[in-house]
Amino acid sequence: MNPSERAVGKMATAPARVARAYRAVFEHPEAPAVLAHLMDTCCVNETTIDENPFIMAAAEGRRQVWVAINNILSMDARDIRDVNRTVASWGENE
């Protein structure tokens, strides 16, 4: 078993530890920037539907990354709005 396979196995047996790690990272003051970037990259605020099945599959794959992250963070629409507002106001409050 290679290190990647062992890591996947360890994470599967310690979901609470993984969740604690995510929460610790996303409680950092710079977390809104990372979250906003992930939300944009992962199609959080847009549809993944596209007439090209390859484009749609790629977009849906990115969206599933966000779903996995948000299953841990439990962000609701208000939290997502607040993250976007925080990043949108860069430079205004500095």
N, C-alpha and C positions, 0 to 999 in steps of 0.2 A: 504494500500500500504506500503510495507516495504522500508527501506532506499535504498536498491539496485535498486528497481523499481523507486523510486523517483529520484535517481541519474541519471539513464538512461533517464528519462523524462527531467530532467534539461539539460543534455548534448545535447539532441535532439533539445531543444529550444534555445541553445546557442552555435552553432558550431564555431562561431568566437572566443569565449572565450576558447573553447577546443583547437583550432588551435594556439592561442597565447600561451597557456600553453605548448603545444608540442614544439613550436619554442623556447620558453624560456629555456626549459630543454635541447634541443639539440643544443643550442648555448653555453653550458657550455664547458670549456676546456677538460673535460673528456668524452664528448659526443662520440668521435670516438670509444672509447672502447665499449661503450654500443651499438652503431650502428653496429659495426663489429660483436659483439656477436649476436645481433638480426638478422643480415643478414645471419649469419651461421645457427642459430637455425631455421630461417624461410625459408630456402631453396632458398635464393635469387639468388645464383650463381650456382644452380644445378636444374635438373629436378625433378618434383614430381612424374613422371611416375614410376610405379612399378607393377610387375605382381600380387602382393598381393594387393587386393583392400583396405584392412584395412590400410596397410602401406601407400598406395597412398593417401587415404582419410586423414590420420593424417598429412602427409607432406603437402598436399594441404591446410588443415586448418591452419597450421603454416604459409604457404605462404600468405594466405589471411590476416593474422595479419600484415605482412609486407606491403601488398598492402594498407591496411587501414592507416598505419602510413605514408607511402610514399605519399598517396593522400594529406596529410597535408604538409609534408616536401618538396615534389616535387624534390626529388633527381634524377639526371640523371646518366648515366653510368660514366661520369667523376667524379661526386661527390662520387659515390660508390667506384670508383678506388682510389680516394684520401683518403677516410676513411681507406680502406684496406692498402694503402701505409703508412699512419700514424701509424697504429697499427703494421704493419710489421717491421717498423723501431724502435720499442721500444728498448731501450738500446744502439742504435747506436748514438743517438744525445744527450745522457744525460751525 
